[in-house]
């Protein structure tokens, strides 16, 4: 699968797509650089599902 160009709204123009390791995400949360509710909720669900799968 090949990603296409993003179709961003005006308020999303400065956004960028980047991958992070689990450790990098944890550092961002602890440094209070990742604080938006949707991202934190998704991160919580990811960790809950990962724990169940183990």
VOPAGU-2260 file (C-alpha; in pm, 1 decimal, decimal comma):
REM VOPAGU-2260
SITE   aa  ch    i         X         Y         Z
SITE  UNK   A    0       0,0       0,0       0,0
SITE  UNK   A    1     126,2     347,4     -85,6
SITE  UNK   A    2      16,3     653,6     109,4
SITE  UNK   A    3    -130,8     936,7     -92,0
SITE  UNK   A    4     -99,2    1306,9     -31,4
SITE  UNK   A    5    -294,0    1426,4     274,4
SITE  UNK   A    6    -612,9    1624,0     215,7
SITE  UNK   A    7    -588,9    1852,5     517,9
SITE  UNK   A    8    -828,7    2120,0     629,5
SITE  UNK   A    9    -701,8    2477,0     672,2
SITE  UNK   A   10    -652,3    2429,3    1048,0
SITE  UNK   A   11    -443,5    2114,8     985,8
SITE  UNK   A   12    -191,5    2265,1     741,3
SITE  UNK   A   13     108,1    2256,4     978,2
SITE  UNK   A   14      59,8    1894,3    1077,4
SITE  UNK   A   15     313,9    1628,4     991,1
SITE  UNK   A   16     303,5    1249,0     987,0
SITE  UNK   A   17     578,9    1075,4    1184,1
SITE  UNK   A   18     630,8     739,1    1346,9
SITE  UNK   A   19     734,5     704,4    1711,8
SITE  UNK   A   20     853,5     415,8    1923,9
SITE  UNK   A   21     666,3     326,7    2243,1
SITE  UNK   A   22     952,3     473,9    2446,9
SITE  UNK   A   23     942,5     800,3    2251,3
SITE  UNK   A   24     566,6     830,7    2305,5
SITE  UNK   A   25     610,1     766,1    2678,4
SITE  UNK   A   26     872,5    1043,0    2692,6
SITE  UNK   A   27     636,5    1283,9    2515,1
SITE  UNK   A   28     355,3    1206,1    2759,3
SITE  UNK   A   29     579,7    1242,8    3065,7
SITE  UNK   A   30     720,9    1570,3    2929,9
SITE  UNK   A   31     362,0    1693,6    2878,7
SITE  UNK   A   32     424,6    1742,0    2507,3
SITE  UNK   A   33     152,5    1493,7    2410,5
SITE  UNK   A   34    -158,7    1611,9    2590,3
SITE  UNK   A   35    -455,1    1598,4    2353,9
SITE  UNK   A   36    -737,0    1373,5    2470,6
SITE  UNK   A   37    -789,2    1173,2    2147,6
SITE  UNK   A   38    -420,8    1076,3    2131,1
SITE  UNK   A   39    -407,5     982,3    2499,0
SITE  UNK   A   40    -728,6     779,1    2467,5
SITE  UNK   A   41    -590,6     594,5    2163,1
SITE  UNK   A   42    -263,4     530,8    2346,5
SITE  UNK   A   43    -452,4     391,8    2645,9
SITE  UNK   A   44    -656,9     158,0    2424,3
SITE  UNK   A   45    -339,3      45,9    2246,5
SITE  UNK   A   46    -175,8     -45,3    2577,7
SITE  UNK   A   47    -488,1    -219,6    2708,3
SITE  UNK   A   48    -519,9    -428,7    2393,0
SITE  UNK   A   49    -147,0    -508,0    2396,7
SITE  UNK   A   50    -171,8    -627,9    2757,5
SITE  UNK   A   51    -466,7    -856,2    2675,7
SITE  UNK   A   52    -283,9   -1001,7    2374,1
SITE  UNK   A   53      19,3   -1100,8    2583,7
